[in-house]
Amino acid sequence: MSTLLLGIDGGGTHCRARIADIDGTILGEGEAGPANTRLGLALVFDEIEQATQQALHAAGLPPDTIHQLRAGLGLAGLNLYSEREKTRAYPHPFASIALASDAVIACLGAHKGQDGAVLI
């Protein structure tokens, strides 16, 4: 199977998941509850997995494909070094993870990867 990418936008009210192939073709999307690291990592990863399973289903992929996903997690709370380190060390089902705060991914999304800023 080709490389599959998972993007997670996890904030204080909800978590969105999007699966794409390496060319950027969107294969499936899902949504679940809040994913702010200050709510506790067990809850955060439960919500991430729920949203991811919805996205896998929408993509027509089996649930165990979760272990092949290269995940980028943009989460509320990851602006704090201590939260990033705890999240990095937390057991996860993905092939790999990259971490950023939700503010960073908001800026990337708003400016489509170009230079820019957001005010929150």
The first five atom37 places (N, CA, C, CB, O) and aatype in JSON, in Angstrom:
{
  "aatype": [12, 15, 16, 10, 10, 10, 7, 9, 3, 7, 7, 7, 16, 8, 4, 1, 0, 1, 9, 0, 3, 9, 3, 7, 16, 9, 10, 7, 6, 7, 6, 0, 7, 14, 0, 2, 16, 1, 10, 7, 10, 0, 10, 19, 13, 3, 6, 9, 6, 5, 0, 16, 5, 5, 0, 10, 8, 0, 0, 7, 10, 14, 14, 3, 16, 9, 8, 5, 10, 1, 0, 7, 10, 7, 10, 0, 7, 10, 2, 10, 18, 15, 6, 1, 6, 11, 16, 1, 0, 18, 14, 8, 14, 13, 0, 15, 9, 0, 10, 0, 15, 3, 0, 19, 9, 0, 4, 10, 7, 0, 8, 11, 7, 5, 3, 7, 0, 19, 10, 9],
  "atom_mask": [
    [1, 1, 1, 1, 1],
    [1, 1, 1, 1, 1],
    [1, 1, 1, 1, 1],
    [1, 1, 1, 1, 1],
    [1, 1, 1, 1, 1],
    [1, 1, 1, 1, 1],
    [1, 1, 1, 0, 1],
    [1, 1, 1, 1, 1],
    [1, 1, 1, 1, 1],
    [1, 1, 1, 0, 1],
    [1, 1, 1, 0, 1],
    [1, 1, 1, 0, 1],
    [1, 1, 1, 1, 1],
    [1, 1, 1, 1, 1],
    [1, 1, 1, 1, 1],
    [1, 1, 1, 1, 1],
    [1, 1, 1, 1, 1],
    [1, 1, 1, 1, 1],
    [1, 1, 1, 1, 1],
    [1, 1, 1, 1, 1],
    [1, 1, 1, 1, 1],
    [1, 1, 1, 1, 1],
    [1, 1, 1, 1, 1],
    [1, 1, 1, 0, 1],
    [1, 1, 1, 1, 1],
    [1, 1, 1, 1, 1],
    [1, 1, 1, 1, 1],
    [1, 1, 1, 0, 1],
    [1, 1, 1, 1, 1],
    [1, 1, 1, 0, 1],
    [1, 1, 1, 1, 1],
    [1, 1, 1, 1, 1],
    [1, 1, 1, 0, 1],
    [1, 1, 1, 1, 1],
    [1, 1, 1, 1, 1],
    [1, 1, 1, 1, 1],
    [1, 1, 1, 1, 1],
    [1, 1, 1, 1, 1],
    [1, 1, 1, 1, 1],
    [1, 1, 1, 0, 1],
    [1, 1, 1, 1, 1],
    [1, 1, 1, 1, 1],
    [1, 1, 1, 1, 1],
    [1, 1, 1, 1, 1],
    [1, 1, 1, 1, 1],
    [1, 1, 1, 1, 1],
    [1, 1, 1, 1, 1],
    [1, 1, 1, 1, 1],
    [1, 1, 1, 1, 1],
    [1, 1, 1, 1, 1],
    [1, 1, 1, 1, 1],
    [1, 1, 1, 1, 1],
    [1, 1, 1, 1, 1],
    [1, 1, 1, 1, 1],
    [1, 1, 1, 1, 1],
    [1, 1, 1, 1, 1],
    [1, 1, 1, 1, 1],
    [1, 1, 1, 1, 1],
    [1, 1, 1, 1, 1],
    [1, 1, 1, 0, 1],
    [1, 1, 1, 1, 1],
    [1, 1, 1, 1, 1],
    [1, 1, 1, 1, 1],
    [1, 1, 1, 1, 1],
    [1, 1, 1, 1, 1],
    [1, 1, 1, 1, 1],
    [1, 1, 1, 1, 1],
    [1, 1, 1, 1, 1],
    [1, 1, 1, 1, 1],
    [1, 1, 1, 1, 1],
    [1, 1, 1, 1, 1],
    [1, 1, 1, 0, 1],
    [1, 1, 1, 1, 1],
    [1, 1, 1, 0, 1],
    [1, 1, 1, 1, 1],
    [1, 1, 1, 1, 1],
    [1, 1, 1, 0, 1],
    [1, 1, 1, 1, 1],
    [1, 1, 1, 1, 1],
    [1, 1, 1, 1, 1],
    [1, 1, 1, 1, 1],
    [1, 1, 1, 1, 1],
    [1, 1, 1, 1, 1],
    [1, 1, 1, 1, 1],
    [1, 1, 1, 1, 1],
    [1, 1, 1, 1, 1],
    [1, 1, 1, 1, 1],
    [1, 1, 1, 1, 1],
    [1, 1, 1, 1, 1],
    [1, 1, 1, 1, 1],
    [1, 1, 1, 1, 1],
    [1, 1, 1, 1, 1],
    [1, 1, 1, 1, 1],
    [1, 1, 1, 1, 1],
    [1, 1, 1, 1, 1],
    [1, 1, 1, 1, 1],
    [1, 1, 1, 1, 1],
    [1, 1, 1, 1, 1],
    [1, 1, 1, 1, 1],
    [1, 1, 1, 1, 1],
    [1, 1, 1, 1, 1],
    [1, 1, 1, 1, 1],
    [1, 1, 1, 1, 1],
    [1, 1, 1, 1, 1],
    [1, 1, 1, 1, 1],
    [1, 1, 1, 1, 1],
    [1, 1, 1, 1, 1],
    [1, 1, 1, 1, 1],
    [1, 1, 1, 0, 1],
    [1, 1, 1, 1, 1],
    [1, 1, 1, 1, 1],
    [1, 1, 1, 1, 1],
    [1, 1, 1, 0, 1],
    [1, 1, 1, 1, 1],
    [1, 1, 1, 1, 1],
    [1, 1, 1, 0, 1],
    [1, 1, 1, 1, 1],
    [1, 1, 1, 1, 1],
    [1, 1, 1, 1, 1],
    [1, 1, 1, 1, 1]
  ],
  "atom_positions": [
    [[0.85, -1.18, 0.0], [0.0, 0.0, 0.0], [0.89, 1.24, 0.0], [-0.96, 0.0, 1.23], [1.95, 1.26, 0.63]],
    [[0.46, 2.27, -0.7], [1.23, 3.51, -0.75], [1.16, 4.23, 0.59], [0.72, 4.42, -1.89], [0.34, 3.89, 1.45]],
    [[2.01, 5.22, 0.76], [2.05, 5.99, 1.99], [0.74, 6.73, 2.19], [3.23, 6.98, 1.98], [0.24, 7.4, 1.29]],
    [[0.19, 6.6, 3.4], [-1.04, 7.3, 3.76], [-0.72, 8.31, 4.86], [-2.14, 6.31, 4.21], [-0.03, 7.99, 5.82]],
    [[-1.25, 9.5, 4.7], [-1.01, 10.59, 5.64], [-2.29, 10.9, 6.39], [-0.5, 11.85, 4.91], [-3.39, 10.84, 5.83]],
    [[-2.15, 11.22, 7.66], [-3.28, 11.6, 8.51], [-3.0, 12.97, 9.07], [-3.52, 10.56, 9.64], [-1.96, 13.2, 9.69]],
    [[-3.93, 13.89, 8.86], [-3.85, 15.21, 9.47], [-4.9, 15.3, 10.55], [0.0, 0.0, 0.0], [-6.07, 14.99, 10.32]],
    [[-4.5, 15.74, 11.74], [-5.41, 15.92, 12.86], [-5.42, 17.38, 13.27], [-5.02, 15.01, 14.07], [-4.36, 17.97, 13.51]],
    [[-6.61, 17.96, 13.34], [-6.81, 19.31, 13.87], [-7.6, 19.13, 15.15], [-7.57, 20.25, 12.83], [-8.82, 18.97, 15.13]],
    [[-6.9, 19.17, 16.28], [-7.53, 18.92, 17.57], [-7.59, 20.17, 18.42], [0.0, 0.0, 0.0], [-6.55, 20.71, 18.81]],
    [[-8.79, 20.61, 18.71], [-8.97, 21.81, 19.51], [-9.78, 21.55, 20.76], [0.0, 0.0, 0.0], [-10.01, 20.41, 21.14]],
    [[-10.2, 22.62, 21.38], [-10.93, 22.53, 22.64], [-12.36, 22.05, 22.5], [0.0, 0.0, 0.0], [-12.95, 21.63, 23.49]],
    [[-12.93, 22.11, 21.3], [-14.33, 21.69, 21.12], [-14.5, 20.47, 20.24], [-15.12, 22.82, 20.54], [-15.46, 19.72, 20.41]],
    [[-13.57, 20.24, 19.31], [-13.69, 19.07, 18.44], [-12.35, 18.71, 17.82], [-14.73, 19.32, 17.34], [-11.38, 19.46, 17.9]],
    [[-12.34, 17.56, 17.2], [-11.14, 17.02, 16.56], [-11.54, 16.59, 15.15], [-10.53, 15.82, 17.38], [-12.51, 15.85, 14.97]],
    [[-10.79, 17.04, 14.16], [-11.04, 16.64, 12.77], [-9.87, 15.8, 12.28], [-11.24, 17.88, 11.86], [-8.71, 16.08, 12.58]],
    [[-10.2, 14.77, 11.52], [-9.18, 13.9, 10.92], [-9.36, 13.9, 9.41], [-9.26, 12.46, 11.49], [-10.49, 13.88, 8.92]],
    [[-8.25, 13.92, 8.7], [-8.3, 13.83, 7.24], [-7.18, 12.9, 6.79], [-8.16, 15.25, 6.56], [-6.03, 13.06, 7.18]],
    [[-7.54, 11.92, 5.97], [-6.57, 10.98, 5.41], [-6.37, 11.33, 3.95], [-7.03, 9.5, 5.58], [-7.33, 11.56, 3.21]],
    [[-5.1, 11.37, 3.54], [-4.75, 11.67, 2.15], [-3.63, 10.74, 1.71], [-4.34, 13.16, 1.98], [-2.9, 10.18, 2.53]],
    [[-3.5, 10.6, 0.4], [-2.35, 9.86, -0.12], [-1.18, 10.83, -0.26], [-2.68, 9.17, -1.49], [-1.31, 12.02, 0.01]],
    [[-0.05, 10.32, -0.68], [1.17, 11.12, -0.76], [1.06, 12.26, -1.78], [2.35, 10.23, -1.12], [1.81, 13.23, -1.7]],
    [[0.14, 12.14, -2.73], [-0.08, 13.19, -3.73], [-1.04, 14.27, -3.23], [-0.62, 12.59, -5.0], [-1.26, 15.26, -3.93]],
    [[-1.6, 14.08, -2.03], [-2.52, 15.07, -1.47], [-3.98, 14.82, -1.77], [0.0, 0.0, 0.0], [-4.83, 15.63, -1.4]],
    [[-4.29, 13.71, -2.42], [-5.69, 13.37, -2.69], [-6.36, 12.98, -1.39], [-5.79, 12.23, -3.74], [-5.91, 12.06, -0.7]],
    [[-7.44, 13.67, -1.04], [-8.17, 13.38, 0.19], [-8.97, 12.11, 0.0], [-9.1, 14.57, 0.59], [-9.74, 11.98, -0.96]],
    [[-8.79, 11.17, 0.92], [-9.46, 9.88, 0.84], [-10.63, 9.76, 1.8], [-8.47, 8.78, 1.12], [-11.61, 9.07, 1.49]],
    [[-10.56, 10.42, 2.95], [-11.64, 10.32, 3.92], [-11.44, 11.31, 5.05], [0.0, 0.0, 0.0], [-10.33, 11.75, 5.33]],
    [[-12.56, 11.66, 5.7], [-12.54, 12.61, 6.81], [-13.41, 12.09, 7.94], [-13.03, 14.01, 6.35], [-14.33, 11.31, 7.73]],
    [[-13.1, 12.53, 9.16], [-13.89, 12.17, 10.33], [-13.82, 13.27, 11.36], [0.0, 0.0, 0.0], [-12.99, 14.17, 11.27]],
    [[-14.71, 13.19, 12.35], [-14.77, 14.21, 13.39], [-15.17, 13.57, 14.7], [-15.75, 15.34, 13.01], [-15.97, 12.63, 14.73]],
    [[-14.61, 14.08, 15.8], [-14.94, 13.6, 17.13], [-14.88, 14.78, 18.1], [-13.96, 12.45, 17.58], [-14.87, 15.94, 17.69]],
    [[-14.86, 14.47, 19.4], [-14.9, 15.49, 20.44], [-13.58, 16.21, 20.65], [0.0, 0.0, 0.0], [-12.68, 16.11, 19.82]],
    [[-13.46, 16.94, 21.77], [-12.31, 17.81, 22.01], [-10.99, 17.05, 22.11], [-12.53, 18.59, 23.27], [-10.96, 15.89, 22.54]],
    [[-9.91, 17.72, 21.7], [-8.58, 17.11, 21.75], [-7.54, 18.11, 22.23], [-8.19, 16.56, 20.37], [-6.49, 18.28, 21.61]],
    [[-7.84, 18.77, 23.34], [-6.89, 19.68, 23.98], [-6.09, 18.85, 24.98], [-7.62, 20.89, 24.69], [-6.67, 18.18, 25.82]],
    [[-4.77, 18.89, 24.89], [-3.93, 18.04, 25.73], [-4.16, 18.28, 27.23], [-2.48, 18.27, 25.4], [-3.87, 17.39, 28.03]],
    [[-4.64, 19.42, 27.59], [-4.89, 19.71, 29.01], [-6.08, 18.92, 29.56], [-5.13, 21.2, 29.21], [-6.3, 18.91, 30.77]],
    [[-6.85, 18.28, 28.68], [-7.97, 17.43, 29.11], [-7.5, 16.04, 29.49], [-9.02, 17.34, 28.01], [-8.27, 15.24, 30.02]],
    [[-6.24, 15.74, 29.23], [-5.69, 14.42, 29.51], [-5.44, 13.66, 28.22], [0.0, 0.0, 0.0], [-6.29, 13.64, 27.33]],
    [[-4.28, 13.03, 28.12], [-3.9, 12.39, 26.86], [-4.72, 11.15, 26.54], [-2.45, 12.02, 26.9], [-4.9, 10.83, 25.37]],
    [[-5.23, 10.46, 27.55], [-6.08, 9.29, 27.27], [-7.33, 9.74, 26.51], [-6.48, 8.57, 28.59], [-7.7, 9.12, 25.51]],
    [[-7.97, 10.81, 26.96], [-9.15, 11.34, 26.27], [-8.78, 11.85, 24.89], [-9.81, 12.46, 27.09], [-9.47, 11.57, 23.91]],
    [[-7.69, 12.58, 24.8], [-7.26, 13.15, 23.52], [-7.04, 12.05, 22.49], [-5.96, 13.96, 23.7], [-7.54, 12.14, 21.37]],
    [[-6.31, 11.0, 22.86], [-6.04, 9.94, 21.89], [-7.28, 9.1, 21.6], [-4.92, 9.04, 22.4], [-7.39, 8.55, 20.5]],
    [[-8.21, 8.99, 22.54], [-9.49, 8.33, 22.24], [-10.24, 9.11, 21.16], [-10.37, 8.22, 23.53], [-10.78, 8.52, 20.22]],
    [[-10.28, 10.44, 21.3], [-10.98, 11.27, 20.3], [-10.26, 11.22, 18.95], [-11.07, 12.73, 20.8], [-10.91, 11.14, 17.91]],
    [[-8.94, 11.26, 18.97], [-8.17, 11.17, 17.73], [-8.45, 9.85, 17.03], [-6.65, 11.33, 18.01], [-8.67, 9.81, 15.82]],
    [[-8.44, 8.76, 17.79], [-8.7, 7.45, 17.19], [-10.12, 7.34, 16.66], [-8.44, 6.34, 18.21], [-10.34, 6.74, 15.6]],
    [[-11.1, 7.91, 17.38], [-12.48, 7.88, 16.9], [-12.6, 8.64, 15.57], [-13.43, 8.49, 17.95], [-13.19, 8.14, 14.62]],
    [[-12.04, 9.84, 15.5], [-12.09, 10.62, 14.26], [-11.34, 9.91, 13.14], [-11.49, 12.02, 14.48], [-11.77, 9.93, 11.99]],
    [[-10.21, 9.29, 13.48], [-9.42, 8.57, 12.48], [-10.17, 7.36, 11.94], [-8.08, 8.13, 13.08], [-10.15, 7.1, 10.74]],
    [[-10.85, 6.63, 12.82], [-11.61, 5.47, 12.35], [-12.76, 5.9, 11.43], [-12.17, 4.68, 13.56], [-13.07, 5.21, 10.46]],
    [[-13.38, 7.03, 11.72], [-14.42, 7.57, 10.81], [-13.81, 7.88, 9.45], [-15.08, 8.84, 11.41], [-14.4, 7.57, 8.41]],
    [[-12.63, 8.49, 9.46], [-11.96, 8.83, 8.2], [-11.56, 7.57, 7.43], [-10.71, 9.7, 8.47], [-11.7, 7.53, 6.21]],
    [[-11.08, 6.56, 8.13], [-10.74, 5.29, 7.47], [-11.98, 4.66, 6.84], [-10.11, 4.31, 8.47], [-11.93, 4.18, 5.71]],
    [[-13.09, 4.68, 7.58], [-14.35, 4.13, 7.05], [-14.78, 4.9, 5.8], [-15.46, 4.18, 8.13], [-15.17, 4.3, 4.8]],
    [[-14.72, 6.23, 5.87], [-15.1, 7.06, 4.72], [-14.21, 6.79, 3.52], [-15.04, 8.54, 5.09], [-14.64, 6.91, 2.37]],
    [[-12.95, 6.41, 3.79], [-12.0, 6.12, 2.71], [-12.13, 4.69, 2.19], [-10.58, 6.35, 3.19], [-11.48, 4.32, 1.22]],
    [[-12.98, 3.89, 2.85], [-13.14, 2.5, 2.45], [-11.95, 1.64, 2.85], [0.0, 0.0, 0.0], [-11.67, 0.62, 2.21]],
    [[-11.25, 2.05, 3.9], [-10.07, 1.32, 4.36], [-10.39, 0.56, 5.65], [-8.88, 2.28, 4.59], [-11.19, 1.04, 6.45]],
    [[-9.78, -0.6, 5.87], [-10.04, -1.36, 7.09], [-9.5, -0.66, 8.33], [-9.44, -2.76, 6.98], [-8.53, 0.1, 8.24]],
    [[-10.12, -0.91, 9.49], [-9.71, -0.24, 10.73], [-8.23, -0.41, 11.07], [-10.53, -0.75, 11.86], [-7.63, 0.52, 11.62]],
    [[-7.64, -1.56, 10.77], [-6.24, -1.77, 11.16], [-5.25, -0.98, 10.3], [-5.91, -3.24, 11.09], [-4.04, -1.02, 10.55]],
    [[-5.75, -0.28, 9.29], [-4.9, 0.61, 8.49], [-4.34, 1.73, 9.36], [-5.69, 1.19, 7.3], [-3.37, 2.39, 8.98]],
    [[-4.95, 1.96, 10.51], [-4.49, 3.02, 11.42], [-3.0, 2.88, 11.72], [-5.29, 2.99, 12.72], [-2.31, 3.88, 11.93]],
    [[-2.49, 1.64, 11.75], [-1.09, 1.39, 12.08], [-0.13, 1.78, 10.95], [-0.89, -0.07, 12.43], [1.08, 1.82, 11.15]],
    [[-0.67, 2.05, 9.76], [0.16, 2.43, 8.61], [0.19, 3.94, 8.38], [-0.36, 1.74, 7.37], [0.95, 4.42, 7.55]],
    [[-0.63, 4.67, 9.12], [-0.76, 6.11, 8.9], [0.42, 6.88, 9.47], [-2.05, 6.62, 9.51], [0.87, 6.63, 10.58]],
    [[0.9, 7.83, 8.68], [1.91, 8.79, 9.14], [1.13, 10.03, 9.56], [3.0, 9.12, 8.0], [0.59, 10.75, 8.72]],
    [[1.06, 10.26, 10.86], [0.14, 11.25, 11.43], [0.83, 12.56, 11.77], [-0.52, 10.69, 12.66], [1.91, 12.58, 12.36]],
    [[0.18, 13.65, 11.4], [0.56, 14.99, 11.84], [-0.53, 15.47, 12.78], [0.0, 0.0, 0.0], [-1.67, 15.64, 12.36]],
    [[-0.18, 15.69, 14.04], [-1.16, 16.08, 15.04], [-0.99, 17.54, 15.4], [-1.03, 15.2, 16.3], [0.04, 17.94, 15.94]],
    [[-1.98, 18.34, 15.09], [-2.02, 19.74, 15.49], [-3.02, 19.86, 16.62], [0.0, 0.0, 0.0], [-4.23, 19.8, 16.39]],
    [[-2.53, 20.02, 17.85], [-3.4, 19.94, 19.02], [-3.31, 21.19, 19.89], [-3.06, 18.73, 19.84], [-2.24, 21.77, 20.07]],
    [[-4.46, 21.58, 20.42], [-4.48, 22.63, 21.43], [-3.68, 22.15, 22.63], [-5.95, 23.0, 21.84], [-3.83, 21.0, 23.06]],
    [[-2.85, 23.01, 23.17], [-2.03, 22.67, 24.32], [-0.58, 22.38, 23.97], [0.0, 0.0, 0.0], [0.28, 22.42, 24.85]],
    [[-0.31, 22.08, 22.7], [1.06, 21.72, 22.33], [1.99, 22.92, 22.19], [1.05, 20.96, 21.03], [3.16, 22.76, 21.84]],
    [[1.48, 24.12, 22.46], [2.35, 25.28, 22.51], [3.25, 25.22, 23.75], [1.52, 26.58, 22.5], [4.25, 25.94, 23.83]],
    [[2.9, 24.37, 24.71], [3.7, 24.2, 25.92], [4.67, 23.03, 25.74], [2.79, 23.96, 27.16], [4.27, 21.94, 25.35]],
    [[5.94, 23.27, 26.03], [6.98, 22.25, 25.87], [6.62, 20.97, 26.64], [8.33, 22.79, 26.34], [6.77, 19.87, 26.11]],
    [[6.16, 21.12, 27.88], [5.85, 19.95, 28.7], [4.74, 19.11, 28.07], [5.44, 20.38, 30.11], [4.79, 17.88, 28.13]],
    [[3.76, 19.74, 27.47], [2.66, 19.01, 26.81], [3.17, 18.3, 25.56], [1.51, 19.98, 26.45], [2.76, 17.17, 25.28]],
    [[4.05, 18.95, 24.8], [4.63, 18.3, 23.61], [5.4, 17.05, 24.0], [5.55, 19.28, 22.85], [5.27, 16.01, 23.35]],
    [[6.21, 17.15, 25.05], [7.03, 16.0, 25.46], [6.16, 14.86, 25.97], [8.03, 16.42, 26.55], [6.43, 13.7, 25.66]],
    [[5.12, 15.16, 26.74], [4.21, 14.11, 27.22], [3.48, 13.46, 26.04], [3.18, 14.68, 28.22], [3.31, 12.24, 26.02]],
    [[3.06, 14.26, 25.07], [2.35, 13.73, 23.91], [3.27, 12.88, 23.05], [1.75, 14.88, 23.07], [2.87, 11.83, 22.56]],
    [[4.5, 13.32, 22.87], [5.47, 12.56, 22.08], [5.72, 11.18, 22.7], [6.8, 13.35, 21.96], [5.91, 10.2, 21.98]],
    [[5.73, 11.11, 24.03], [6.01, 9.85, 24.73], [4.78, 8.95, 24.88], [6.58, 10.16, 26.1], [4.92, 7.78, 25.24]],
    [[3.6, 9.49, 24.62], [2.36, 8.72, 24.83], [2.23, 7.62, 23.77], [1.12, 9.66, 24.81], [2.48, 7.88, 22.59]],
    [[1.83, 6.41, 24.16], [1.65, 5.34, 23.17], [0.55, 5.7, 22.17], [1.31, 4.01, 23.87], [-0.52, 6.18, 22.55]],
    [[0.82, 5.47, 20.9], [-0.15, 5.79, 19.85], [-0.16, 4.65, 18.83], [0.19, 7.15, 19.15], [0.78, 3.86, 18.78]],
    [[-1.22, 4.58, 18.02], [-1.34, 3.47, 17.07], [-0.73, 3.73, 15.7], [-2.78, 3.14, 16.89], [-0.8, 2.86, 14.83]],
    [[-0.13, 4.89, 15.48], [0.29, 5.29, 14.15], [1.7, 4.82, 13.8], [0.21, 6.8, 14.02], [2.48, 4.49, 14.69]],
    [[2.01, 4.79, 12.51], [3.36, 4.43, 12.07], [4.37, 5.47, 12.55], [3.42, 4.31, 10.53], [5.5, 5.13, 12.91]],
    [[3.96, 6.73, 12.57], [4.8, 7.82, 13.07], [3.91, 9.01, 13.38], [5.92, 8.21, 12.04], [2.78, 9.1, 12.9]],
    [[4.44, 9.94, 14.19], [3.7, 11.18, 14.46], [4.65, 12.37, 14.37], [3.04, 11.13, 15.86], [5.84, 12.27, 14.65]],
    [[4.07, 13.49, 13.96], [4.72, 14.79, 14.01], [3.77, 15.68, 14.79], [5.05, 15.38, 12.56], [2.55, 15.57, 14.63]],
    [[4.3, 16.56, 15.63], [3.46, 17.37, 16.51], [3.61, 18.85, 16.23], [3.81, 17.08, 17.96], [4.69, 19.34, 15.89]],
    [[2.49, 19.57, 16.37], [2.46, 21.02, 16.27], [1.27, 21.51, 17.08], [2.38, 21.51, 14.77], [0.34, 20.74, 17.36]],
    [[1.28, 22.77, 17.46], [0.12, 23.32, 18.15], [-0.99, 23.61, 17.14], [0.5, 24.62, 18.93], [-0.74, 23.71, 15.93]],
    [[-2.2, 23.74, 17.64], [-3.31, 24.06, 16.75], [-3.13, 25.44, 16.13], [-4.65, 23.99, 17.51], [-3.64, 25.69, 15.03]],
    [[-2.42, 26.34, 16.8], [-2.16, 27.67, 16.24], [-1.26, 27.57, 15.0], [-1.51, 28.59, 17.29], [-1.48, 28.28, 14.02]],
    [[-0.26, 26.7, 15.05], [0.64, 26.52, 13.91], [-0.13, 25.99, 12.71], [1.79, 25.56, 14.27], [0.03, 26.49, 11.6]],
    [[-0.98, 24.98, 12.92], [-1.69, 24.43, 11.77], [-2.77, 25.38, 11.27], [-2.32, 23.09, 12.14], [-3.11, 25.37, 10.09]],
    [[-3.32, 26.22, 12.17], [-4.27, 27.25, 11.71], [-3.57, 28.22, 10.77], [-4.88, 28.01, 12.92], [-4.14, 28.62, 9.75]],
    [[-2.35, 28.6, 11.1], [-1.58, 29.51, 10.25], [-1.25, 28.84, 8.92], [-0.29, 29.95, 10.96], [-1.4, 29.46, 7.86]],
    [[-0.81, 27.59, 8.96], [-0.51, 26.87, 7.72], [-1.74, 26.76, 6.83], [0.03, 25.46, 8.03], [-1.66, 26.98, 5.62]],
    [[-2.87, 26.43, 7.44], [-4.11, 26.3, 6.67], [-4.59, 27.62, 6.1], [0.0, 0.0, 0.0], [-5.03, 27.68, 4.95]],
    [[-4.51, 28.67, 6.9], [-5.0, 29.98, 6.45], [-4.19, 30.53, 5.3], [-4.98, 30.96, 7.61], [-4.71, 31.24, 4.44]],
    [[-2.89, 30.21, 5.29], [-2.0, 30.79, 4.28], [-1.48, 29.76, 3.28], [-0.84, 31.47, 4.94], [-0.56, 30.04, 2.51]],
    [[-2.08, 28.56, 3.33], [-1.73, 27.49, 2.38], [-0.22, 27.24, 2.32], [-2.25, 27.84, 0.99], [0.35, 27.05, 1.25]],
    [[0.41, 27.24, 3.51], [1.83, 26.94, 3.59], [2.76, 28.11, 3.32], [0.0, 0.0, 0.0], [3.97, 27.98, 3.47]],
    [[2.22, 29.25, 2.93], [3.03, 30.44, 2.67], [3.23, 31.22, 3.98], [2.37, 31.35, 1.59], [2.59, 30.91, 4.98]],
    [[4.11, 32.21, 3.96], [4.32, 33.05, 5.13], [3.03, 33.77, 5.49], [5.45, 34.06, 4.88], [2.26, 34.16, 4.61]],
    [[2.8, 33.95, 6.78], [1.62, 34.66, 7.24], [1.52, 34.6, 8.75], [0.0, 0.0, 0.0], [2.42, 34.07, 9.41]],
    [[0.45, 35.12, 9.29], [0.24, 35.12, 10.73], [-1.25, 34.98, 11.0], [0.8, 36.41, 11.38], [-2.09, 35.27, 10.15]],
    [[-1.57, 34.53, 12.2], [-2.95, 34.5, 12.66], [-2.98, 35.1, 14.06], [-3.52, 33.03, 12.66], [-2.01, 35.0, 14.81]],
    [[-4.07, 35.73, 14.41], [-4.29, 36.27, 15.75], [-5.38, 35.44, 16.4], [-4.67, 37.79, 15.72], [-6.47, 35.28, 15.84]],
    [[-5.08, 34.92, 17.57], [-6.05, 34.07, 18.27], [-6.42, 34.72, 19.59], [-5.48, 32.64, 18.5], [-7.22, 34.17, 20.34]]
  ]
}
